[in-house]
Amino acid sequence: MSDVFVAVTRLKLRSARYGPPFAVATVRVVLEARRSPGFVAGRLATESGGAFWTITAWEDRAAMRGYRDSGVHRETMPKLKTWCDEASVVHWEQEEGRLPDMAEALERMAREGRPSPLSVPSPAHAAREVAPSGRSLRPGPRLSPARRRRAPFTDRHPADGRAA
C-alpha cells in the first residue's frame, strides 16, 4: 500500500444542548467523507472525558483539503467555534498505507496537535492542552469509502440527453 495523509480531530462540546445538531452534522460529514475522492479509511472514537475524535486517512493532503474546504464539512466548521469549548487537529504523512490505531492518534495529538480557534474556549483549551493526559479512546465505527453506485439505465444519450 502507498503513503497516506492522516488527519485527526478532537472535538468536545461545551454544552449538551449542542449534542443533537452535532450528531446530525456528524452523520452528514461522515457520509460526505466516505464519498470524497481520495478518502482511504477512517474511524470515529470517543474519549473518556467526553470528546469526539475522527481519525481519517487520505491519498494525499490535496484530497483531504478538497473534502475539508467544500460541501457539508465547510458548512459545519464555523458552527464548531460555538458548539465546542475544546477543538484540536493534527496531520501527518506516513509511509504505511494504513489508518493509525487510536493509541498513535492520541499520542500524536498530545505531541503535535494544535488548538482550533473557538468562541468560548475551556481553560484547558486556552492553556493549549490539546489532549488531556490520563484519557483513553473508545473505538467507534470504522469508515470505508462508499461504493460508487451505477447510474440508472437510461435510453438517453449521456452527452446531450437526446434519445439514443
C-alpha positions as CSV (number, residue, x, y, z in Angstrom):
1,M,0.0,0.0,0.0
2,S,1.2,3.6,-0.7
3,D,1.7,6.5,1.6
4,V,-1.3,8.2,3.2
5,F,-2.1,11.6,4.7
6,V,-3.6,11.3,8.2
7,A,-6.0,13.8,9.7
8,V,-7.1,13.6,13.4
9,T,-9.6,15.9,15.1
10,R,-10.7,16.1,18.7
11,L,-13.9,18.0,19.5
12,K,-15.5,18.5,22.9
13,L,-19.0,20.1,23.1
14,R,-19.3,22.9,25.6
15,S,-23.0,22.0,26.3
16,A,-25.3,19.0,25.9
17,R,-27.7,21.3,24.0
18,Y,-25.3,21.2,21.1
19,G,-25.5,17.4,21.0
20,P,-28.4,17.0,18.6
21,P,-27.2,19.4,15.9
22,F,-23.6,18.0,16.3
23,A,-24.9,14.4,15.9
24,V,-26.8,15.4,12.7
25,A,-23.8,17.2,11.3
26,T,-21.5,14.3,12.2
27,V,-23.7,11.9,10.1
28,R,-23.7,14.3,7.2
29,V,-20.0,14.9,7.3
30,V,-19.1,11.2,7.6
31,L,-21.3,10.4,4.6
32,E,-19.6,13.2,2.6
33,A,-16.1,12.0,3.6
34,R,-16.9,8.4,2.6
35,R,-17.9,9.7,-0.9
36,S,-15.0,12.1,-1.3
37,P,-12.3,11.4,-3.8
38,G,-9.1,10.3,-2.1
39,F,-10.7,9.0,1.1
40,V,-8.9,5.8,2.2
41,A,-10.3,4.9,5.6
42,G,-11.5,6.4,8.9
43,R,-12.6,5.7,12.4
44,L,-14.7,7.5,14.9
45,A,-13.9,7.4,18.6
46,T,-14.9,8.9,21.9
47,E,-12.7,10.0,24.8
48,S,-13.3,9.1,28.4
49,G,-13.6,12.8,29.1
50,G,-16.5,13.3,26.6
51,A,-14.7,14.4,23.5
52,F,-15.3,13.1,20.0
53,W,-12.5,12.0,17.7
54,T,-12.2,11.4,14.0
55,I,-9.2,9.6,12.5
56,T,-9.0,9.6,8.7
57,A,-6.5,8.6,6.1
58,W,-6.4,10.2,2.6
59,E,-4.5,9.5,-0.6
60,D,-2.7,12.9,-0.1
61,R,-3.0,16.3,1.5
62,A,-4.8,17.7,-1.5
63,A,-7.6,15.1,-1.2
64,M,-8.2,16.0,2.5
65,R,-8.2,19.7,1.7
66,G,-10.6,19.2,-1.1
67,Y,-13.0,17.5,1.3
68,R,-12.4,19.9,4.2
69,D,-12.9,23.0,2.1
70,S,-16.2,22.1,0.4
71,G,-19.7,20.9,0.9
72,V,-21.1,19.9,4.3
73,H,-17.7,19.9,6.1
74,R,-17.1,23.5,5.1
75,E,-20.7,24.4,6.1
76,T,-20.2,22.8,9.5
77,M,-16.8,24.1,10.5
78,P,-17.9,27.6,11.6
79,K,-20.6,26.1,13.9
80,L,-17.9,24.2,15.8
81,K,-16.5,27.5,17.0
82,T,-19.7,28.0,19.0
83,W,-20.6,24.3,19.8
84,C,-17.2,23.3,21.2
85,D,-15.1,24.5,24.1
86,E,-12.2,22.3,23.0
87,A,-11.1,21.5,19.5
88,S,-7.8,20.4,18.1
89,V,-6.3,18.9,15.0
90,V,-3.1,17.1,13.9
91,H,-2.0,16.0,10.5
92,W,0.9,13.8,9.3
93,E,2.1,11.7,6.4
94,Q,3.0,8.1,7.0
95,E,4.6,5.6,4.8
96,E,2.4,2.7,5.7
97,G,-0.9,3.0,3.8
98,R,-3.0,2.3,6.9
99,L,-5.1,4.0,9.4
100,P,-3.2,4.7,12.6
101,D,-4.5,3.0,15.8
102,M,-6.1,5.0,18.5
103,A,-3.1,5.0,20.8
104,E,-1.0,6.5,18.0
105,A,-3.7,9.1,17.2
106,L,-3.8,10.1,20.9
107,E,-0.1,10.3,21.2
108,R,0.3,12.4,18.0
109,M,-2.4,14.7,19.2
110,A,-0.7,15.2,22.6
111,R,2.7,15.8,21.0
112,E,1.9,17.7,17.8
113,G,-1.7,18.8,17.9
114,R,-2.8,22.4,17.6
115,P,-5.9,24.0,19.0
116,S,-8.5,25.5,16.7
117,P,-10.0,29.0,17.4
118,L,-13.2,28.9,19.5
119,S,-15.7,31.4,20.7
120,V,-15.8,30.1,24.3
121,P,-12.7,28.0,25.0
122,S,-12.4,25.9,28.1
123,P,-9.5,26.7,30.5
124,A,-7.7,23.6,29.1
125,H,-8.1,24.8,25.6
126,A,-6.9,28.3,26.5
127,A,-3.8,26.6,28.0
128,R,-3.3,24.8,24.7
129,E,-3.9,21.4,26.2
130,V,-5.0,19.6,23.1
131,A,-5.2,16.1,24.5
132,P,-5.6,15.9,28.3
133,S,-3.4,13.3,29.9
134,G,-4.9,10.2,31.6
135,R,-7.6,9.9,28.9
136,S,-8.3,6.9,26.7
137,L,-10.2,6.5,23.5
138,R,-13.1,4.1,23.0
139,P,-13.3,2.8,19.4
140,G,-16.4,3.7,17.4
141,P,-17.4,2.7,13.9
142,R,-14.8,2.2,11.1
143,L,-15.3,4.1,7.9
144,S,-14.6,2.9,4.4
145,P,-15.0,4.6,1.1
146,A,-18.6,4.4,-0.2
147,R,-19.2,2.2,-3.1
148,R,-20.0,4.1,-6.3
149,R,-23.5,3.4,-7.4
150,R,-24.1,2.8,-11.1
151,A,-26.1,5.4,-13.0
152,P,-29.7,4.1,-13.6
153,F,-30.4,2.7,-17.1
154,T,-31.5,5.3,-19.5
155,D,-32.3,5.4,-23.2
156,R,-30.9,8.9,-23.4
157,H,-27.5,9.8,-24.9
158,P,-25.2,10.8,-21.9
159,A,-23.7,13.8,-23.7
160,D,-26.8,15.8,-24.5
161,G,-29.9,13.8,-23.4
162,R,-31.1,13.0,-26.9
163,A,-32.8,9.7,-27.4
164,A,-30.2,7.1,-28.2
